[in-house]
Amino acid sequence: MSEKTFAEKKTEKAVFAGGCFWCMESPFEGIEGVTDVISGYTGGTLKNPSYEQVCTGTTGHYEAVEVTFDPAVISYEKLLDIFWRNIDPTDDGGQFADRGSQYKTAIFYHTDQQRQIAVESKEKLEKSGIFSKPVVTEIKSAQPFYHAEGYHQDFCRKNPQKYESYRSGSGRKLFLQKTWGETLKH
């Protein structure tokens, strides 16, 4: 790739909170057009929080993933579809076995266009009839994103047995299979 071609390539960021960030990395990894997926924290008041601080539920942070993507290859709408199919958007107390504000679901938009697409996507999901309860996932303006500690990054690849045990034991895997079928990547 020439320097000019490389410089012209534009990527965007998408930030999704879907409970435990370990379970939110893998659905986006390996997707054509996604160039990076980072686990981290966003939405709180403390700068550079640690995992231990966020776990207290007092910092206002969400566990989240920052997805870097090439919009010429994969649309923000498609990323939202992946997000919705990997969470329970009706749970306002966390996700599956993980309870507390740090595990709630949210979409953090970077532009007005992302906000509008997220709102339309949420409305479409609400009208689909897939869920009998209201969709409570918040749509919020992006805030500083802090990378989680190194041992949290790429957890599903580094610790596949522990990851699969957690994903199954938390109730996430069964819920997603019942809701969406066997077609999910994880």
Secondary structure, DSSP 8 states (H G I E B T S, - for coil): --HHHHHH---EEEEEEESSTHHHHTTTTT-TTEEEEEEEEESSSSSS--HHHHHTT-S--EEEEEEEE-TTTS-HHHHHHHHHTTS-TT-SSEETTEESGGG-EEEEESSHHHHHHHHHHHHHHHHHTS-SS----EEEE---EEE--GGGTTHHHHSHHHHHHHHHHTTHHHHHHHHH-TT---
